[in-house]
Amino acid sequence: MRVEHQLKAFEQVLLNYDGSLPLHRFLPAYFKQNKQMGSSDRRWATRHLYSFFRLGKALSSLGHEERLSVADFLCHDSLSLIVEKNLPDLAEKITASQDEKIDLISSKYPEFNLKEVYPFNNHLSGDIDKADFYKSFFLQPNLFIRVAASSVSSVVSKLQAENIDVKQISETSLSLPNGTKLENILAEGSYQVQDLSSQHTGIYFKPNKWDKWWDCCAASGGKTLLLHSIEPILDLLVTDLRESVLLNLDERFRLAGIRKYQKKELDLLKNNDQILHHYAFDGIILDAPCTGSGTWGRTPEMLTFFEERKISQFSTIQKAIVNNVVGYLKPGKPLIYITCSAFAQENEDVVKHITENLPLELESMELIKGYGKNADTMFVARLIKKN
């Protein structure tokens, strides 16, 4: 009876979800409105929803219950009642390796096609190992934090004292299980939550002391915080279209000890020369609006609800923003172009457009393959303005 109860809860939530909100925002609101669902109901419904969407468009001809059974088997190494009910012949293989599980599902369902997990695979950047990329969606990405190198040992000790499985990835990067609650363990401002691939983009910044830098699509300031950790003595301008995220940025900067910065609310698709005419920058970070297709391991509902036409729309926006900011960059200085996209049209194709149409030349670029590290996949290019 319990399994039927779990299935009913899953179907009820699925019926009410239309993809207009990220799943991580929809579920708390839904549970708040449906208080008859106990903590166990909420936990299993959450697990089942995320597992179901991780299957993307694979086996789409099957009914919801059977697809969920396959998805739960592929995504977890702890046995669920749904797998026991619908895939009893595979239950003892729940802790098998990912490749073995995929082989078992392929044998049981000959129509299973791994590339259908990621339905927009023909748009992927050429450097991606597609099979590894597709398989990564069966795993929840890790939580990554960035800490000062001098604090790593003490932070690791505090986390281990709380029996948290923490791994040091680099001099300043730590990996933790997704969902780890840090608020009551680590002091505010002593760490920054930032994906490993996002941290890696800092290699391309190369700021100098006393430089003037502009983080033009700053959001809540993650890239500026990374820049400041590399070189704290900078003159900073941060801008974004949304006032609400800039308010969040103020709090993050305060906790990180950043006092000297300017902040403006700007629409970079418009001419802002009246506001910025006297500015000239030694570096511009453009963490561009994008599809987020390299981060869908965290938001697997996008595998179902994303609309392909948006790829071209974002590419057009990205090119327009570059056109509108490059005039404020000093000759010989870098524009750092970043996306959290896995699509060539937003990455290599935009860089090609930039170098062919604007006074910028490519110094280096990289598709940051997070899928082998339980992290996001991102893209970064360092372009230098011609003299």
Steps between C-alpha positions, in 0.01 A plus 500: 500500500790736574630478145155589363492797736841616375393463139182696560697784659749500209224510237318777685807725513594420140149590383531844665847582372529683167866602498432874534689503832822314580412177678696601811276805535175329403522209745523700827203713394303190399575322828400811694162500327456123553575462867343155511826372349728389783878522501536150354254585220692818419835323502388220268307732269809717464722200427253363245445831321872566457570142392215509249628820335859369492389250238441789259311380192629142518234226500233764451256241360475331842246599764600723790527219752726281289721795397529601864608147593775505236609850601513417870706188428751698292527797736529338843692230681239465777203282417154655471162333525428599140804313367410201718146499358570558132858378445535210748751324273733803529457577870813311604703710252410833663861554614656398167717742304333756280619333180370160616162651586476665159582167333230327704238760402610483135453122504158524664387793282663474154346835407702676773728757334746682723522808278124561549578585864631833365256584220696797358819302444552624142571847642780393736851642477730268309742441789239325713525124549131445435459158663664617824298821488169315462584257781584787735130593516427189702707649785426798720795745470696574815496815708826693464633778718795733467701596807821692561806275467603595853165378637469166319634282783275651767193488274563135413543417870171668591315313227655164589406558863138511380549171310470676164671327207728782384768473231764761420512549122756779478679751719172689554222263382305251709241247383205397719185292454223700339257639754759535778387769745794724586331794673539363853850358445703767321506873571332733253751641254754222565398315183327557167267246341628481143507214253842353427484596131400854592802521731720380213408804286710714736816365335414718200455830689866595570429838665769747604504708817313832464320384183148618425270201427135475399286196574224596263248217560587467866184330636581428865870572449659155488756587229591830667557316828726259312684792337544668839645179648769509227576872533327697779637844404276587207256771398174313438178575315220241521184527292191293433154547354331379819500713813403203721816302424717807554355526852612142562841597362533777763460247780746253349757776449457620856564151637805462274642834616464681167435866579618690194279446197247679283166347413258590221177357363552478122334338201795400281277456195460878499745783438637597842750760381327777691583313821831336407656751257789586734586139591796307361573154641810284539279190494138407435334180622196407293333203670239500230129416525469152349296182479680356803524174306822402675326512838194288426637226725380731780173586321419180304144617437654711222564180304121479465385863492776692318399642161761462227426842347648666809853399396496749211330762716774485762772500235356821357490659846860398573630656178304820564639537854859453379439765235376742767779451756816471292518877449575549871802266496850646473719382210717203589269400785285184543133423459419176685201336331333230713190283465364202691391356166603182322374626162742602224262774383548682832870421536735448207258659251473819707880520529524458121249784456696719742837451331354552151294810580656679798850631585573199721738211444483164672779426745360172638172319559386182670193283531518409870382140517343471842317177419802289599522671839135511607503870413344729241624533143596857408682702236754781535692708246759773558495755218735798474401836353716597206709817512 
